[in-house]
Amino acid sequence: MKTLYLTIAGALLLPASAAQARFGQRDPMAAFDDADTNHDGVVSRAEFRAARVARFDRMDRNHDGAISRDDFGRLLKFRPQAGQLLDQMLAEADTNHDGRVTRGELSQAPMPLFDRADTNHDGVVDANELAAARDRLQQLKEIRR
C-alpha cells in the first residue's frame, strides 16, 4: 500500500521526465534530481514547488484546467485500489473542496516528500539529506516485500 501511495505521489505531486511519466516506473526521490534546475546539488523549497507546478500540464490530461479523478481514468481502471489514495491526495491540495486541483491550489499544496527529506528544516534538501531520504525509502520498500 505504501508503494502504491508513493507511485501516485510521484505521478500526481512531483515532477517527472517524459520517460518516467508512466505509473509504476517513477522513483519518488527522482523528483529532487528533476527539481534541481541550477544543478548545484541542493534543492530549495522554491525549486521543488516550481518543478511540481511545471508538471501540472502533463497531469491535466483532459486539459480542463484542473487535476481530478477524470485525469487518472486508466490508472483507476487497472488499479482501482488507487482511487482512495488519489482521492486523499487530491483532497489535501483541493482548498475549495470541488474535487479538482487547479494550478494555484497545487502551487500552495503541502509538500510532504520535501518536508520529510528536509530533516534540519532549513528550506533546502542537500546531498546528505537526500541520501538519507533515499535510504529510508529503500528500507520501506524492503519491509513491504
Order of alpha helices (4+ residues) and beta strands (2+ residues): alpha-alpha-beta-alpha-alpha-alpha-alpha-alpha-alpha-beta-alpha
